[in-house]
Amino acid sequence: MIDIERSARPTTIKDLKGLVVSRTVVLPDQLKKVALFAFERPEEMAFGTIKSISVSCGVAPQTVLRLAHAFGFNGFRDFKALFRAHLRNM
C-alpha cells in the first residue's frame, strides 16, 4: 500500500475517487471494502464513528483509521471533514 503525503492528500471526494480509480493508491481488500462503503454512503462517513463504520463494513476499527492515514489524513476526524464538506456542497 502506498501512503499519500499529507501535503498531497485529496481535497474533494472526486480527488479521493480518482486516486482509487487510477490505482495511485493500492488498497488491500479490507481497506478497499471501507473505501467502497465511503463512496456509496458518504453521509455515514461524514457523521458515523470509527466503531459504527467498522461494524457496517465488517472490519476492525483500526482498518477505518488506516484508510484515513493511507490517503494522507492526520486522523479520522480530518477524513470525516472531507465527507462533510462534500455533503454541504451537494
PyMOL commands that set and color helices and strands:
alter all, ss='L'
color gray80, all
select helices_A, chain A and resi 6-8+13-21+29-40+42-47+50-57+61-70+76-88
alter helices_A, ss='H'
color red, helices_A
deselect
rebuild
show_as cartoon
